[in-house]
Amino acid sequence: MTAHQNPPGETHAALLGRLGSRSVVFVGLMGAGKTAIGRKVAAMLSLPFIDSDQEIESVSRMTVPELFERYGETEFRALEQRVILRVLENGPQVLSTGGGAFMNAQTREAIAAHGVSVWLKAELDLLMERVSKKQNRPLLKSADPRAVLERLMGERYPVYATSDVTVPTRDDRKEVIAAEVLGALCRHFGIDEIAVTGEIES
């Protein structure tokens, strides 16, 4: 390890200091791992973790697919926006958002004002492999889910790309991706990061 690198405790403390009352907000397509990685990052920083879809479900007492079915996507997005704005008032915390949340301009503004956005950027094959295992994806109820995902990537990736931090995700252990997210946040805030991988840096 080089001399200027802080031990993990100090690095995390520095990161929390820079965050202040802001939230770390995960954005990205369904299947990118926002909830799984978000939980890990929250645990590593000893922050509360909130999943906006779960918040929406507890507020409305309906599942996300039920809300889509009954009220349509536009109504769902309006509810999602209200929930996220309310959650963002209670930072610091780690918040994972639904795939479409960041597409809402007011939601983006609120995240920019009260948080640091982290885009988990995933390749199409990885997303397909992950979402095909779950049946609760209202936007993928189609004969050709791959085409739908490709279309969503085309529409959403340019918007996700405006996030404060972009972390490429892949089929690796959650701990590894979470450590890379922390490293990216440290770089974003100009903090000397630790070598979390345990490899000696030359």
C-alpha positions in Angstrom: 0.0 0.0 0.0 1.3 3.5 -0.7 1.8 5.9 2.1 -1.0 8.3 1.3 -3.8 5.8 1.4 -6.1 5.9 4.4 -7.2 2.8 6.4 -10.9 1.8 5.6 -12.3 3.5 8.7 -10.7 6.9 7.8 -11.7 6.6 4.2 -15.3 5.8 5.1 -15.4 8.6 7.6 -14.0 11.0 5.0 -16.7 9.9 2.6 -19.5 10.3 5.2 -18.1 13.7 6.0 -18.3 14.8 2.3 -21.8 13.3 2.0 -23.2 15.2 4.9 -27.0 14.9 4.8 -27.0 13.8 1.2 -28.0 10.3 0.0 -26.2 7.9 -2.2 -28.8 7.2 -4.9 -28.4 4.2 -7.2 -29.9 4.5 -10.7 -29.9 2.1 -13.7 -31.9 -0.4 -15.5 -33.8 -3.3 -13.9 -31.4 -6.1 -13.2 -28.4 -3.9 -12.8 -28.2 -4.8 -9.1 -29.2 -1.5 -7.5 -30.8 -3.1 -4.5 -28.2 -5.8 -3.9 -25.2 -3.4 -4.3 -27.1 -0.6 -2.5 -27.6 -2.8 0.5 -23.9 -3.7 0.5 -22.7 -0.1 0.2 -25.1 0.9 3.0 -23.7 -1.8 5.2 -20.1 -0.8 4.5 -20.9 2.8 5.3 -23.2 2.0 8.3 -26.0 3.9 6.6 -29.7 3.0 6.3 -30.8 1.4 3.1 -34.0 2.2 1.3 -35.5 0.7 -1.9 -37.9 3.2 -3.5 -40.0 0.3 -5.0 -40.5 -1.2 -1.5 -41.4 2.3 -0.1 -44.0 2.7 -2.9 -45.4 -0.7 -2.1 -45.7 0.0 1.6 -47.2 3.4 1.0 -49.8 2.2 -1.5 -50.2 -1.3 -0.1 -50.0 -2.6 -3.6 -47.1 -4.2 -5.6 -45.4 -2.3 -8.4 -46.9 -4.7 -11.0 -50.4 -4.1 -9.5 -49.9 -0.3 -9.5 -48.8 -0.4 -13.2 -51.8 -2.6 -14.1 -54.3 -0.5 -12.2 -53.1 3.0 -12.8 -50.7 2.9 -15.7 -47.1 4.0 -15.9 -47.8 7.8 -15.8 -49.6 7.6 -12.5 -47.0 5.2 -11.1 -44.2 7.6 -12.0 -46.0 10.5 -10.2 -46.3 8.4 -7.1 -42.7 7.3 -7.4 -41.6 10.9 -7.7 -43.4 11.9 -4.5 -42.0 8.9 -2.6 -38.4 9.6 -3.7 -38.7 13.3 -2.9 -39.9 12.5 0.6 -37.2 9.8 1.2 -34.5 12.3 0.0 -35.3 14.6 2.9 -34.0 12.1 5.4 -30.3 11.6 4.3 -27.7 10.5 4.7 -28.7 7.0 3.5 -28.4 4.7 0.5 -31.4 4.8 -1.8 -32.0 2.5 -4.8 -34.5 3.7 -7.3 -36.7 2.0 -10.0 -35.3 1.9 -13.5 -37.5 4.7 -14.8 -37.3 7.0 -11.8 -34.2 9.0 -13.0 -36.0 9.7 -16.3 -38.3 12.1 -14.5 -36.8 15.6 -14.6 -38.1 16.7 -11.2 -36.8 13.5 -9.6 -33.3 14.1 -11.2 -33.3 17.6 -9.9 -34.2 16.4 -6.4 -31.5 13.7 -6.5 -29.0 16.4 -7.7 -30.0 18.7 -4.8 -30.1 16.0 -2.0 -27.8 13.2 -3.2 -25.0 11.8 -5.3 -26.3 9.6 -8.1 -24.5 6.4 -9.0 -25.3 4.7 -12.3 -24.7 0.9 -12.2 -24.1 0.4 -15.9 -24.7 -3.1 -17.1 -24.4 -4.9 -20.5 -27.6 -6.2 -22.2 -26.7 -9.9 -21.7 -26.2 -9.5 -18.0 -29.5 -7.7 -17.6 -31.3 -10.3 -19.7 -29.9 -13.1 -17.7 -31.0 -11.5 -14.5 -34.4 -10.2 -15.4 -35.4 -13.5 -17.1 -35.3 -15.1 -13.6 -38.0 -12.8 -12.2 -41.5 -12.4 -13.4 -42.3 -9.1 -11.6 -41.1 -6.7 -14.3 -44.2 -4.9 -15.7 -42.3 -3.3 -18.6 -41.0 -6.6 -19.8 -44.4 -8.3 -20.3 -43.9 -8.6 -24.0 -43.1 -11.3 -26.6 -39.6 -10.0 -27.0 -38.2 -8.8 -23.7 -34.7 -8.4 -25.1 -36.0 -5.9 -27.7 -37.8 -4.0 -24.9 -34.6 -3.9 -22.8 -32.6 -2.7 -25.9 -35.1 0.0 -26.4 -35.0 1.0 -22.8 -31.2 1.1 -22.9 -31.3 3.4 -26.0 -33.8 5.7 -24.2 -32.3 5.7 -20.8 -28.6 5.3 -21.0 -28.0 8.9 -22.3 -29.9 10.1 -19.2 -28.3 7.7 -16.8 -25.0 9.0 -18.1 -25.6 12.4 -16.5 -25.2 10.7 -13.1 -22.5 12.0 -10.8 -20.7 8.6 -10.8 -20.8 5.7 -13.3 -19.7 2.2 -12.2 -19.7 -0.6 -14.7 -21.3 -3.7 -13.2 -20.8 -7.3 -14.2 -21.3 -10.8 -12.9 -19.0 -10.5 -9.9 -19.5 -10.8 -6.1 -21.6 -8.0 -4.6 -18.7 -7.1 -2.3 -16.4 -6.4 -5.3 -18.9 -4.1 -7.1 -19.8 -2.4 -3.8 -16.1 -1.7 -3.1 -15.8 -0.3 -6.6 -18.7 2.0 -6.0 -17.1 3.3 -2.8 -13.9 3.8 -4.7 -15.7 5.8 -7.4 -17.5 7.9 -4.7 -14.1 8.6 -3.1 -12.7 9.8 -6.5 -15.8 11.9 -7.0 -15.2 13.7 -3.7 -11.4 13.8 -4.2 -10.7 11.4 -1.3 -7.6 9.2 -1.4 -9.1 5.7 -1.5 -7.9 2.6 0.1 -6.8 -0.5 -1.8 -10.0 -2.5 -0.9 -9.0 -5.5 -3.0 -6.1 -6.3 -0.8 -3.7 -6.3 -3.7 -0.4 -4.5 -3.1 -0.2 -1.4 -5.4 3.2 -0.8 -6.9 
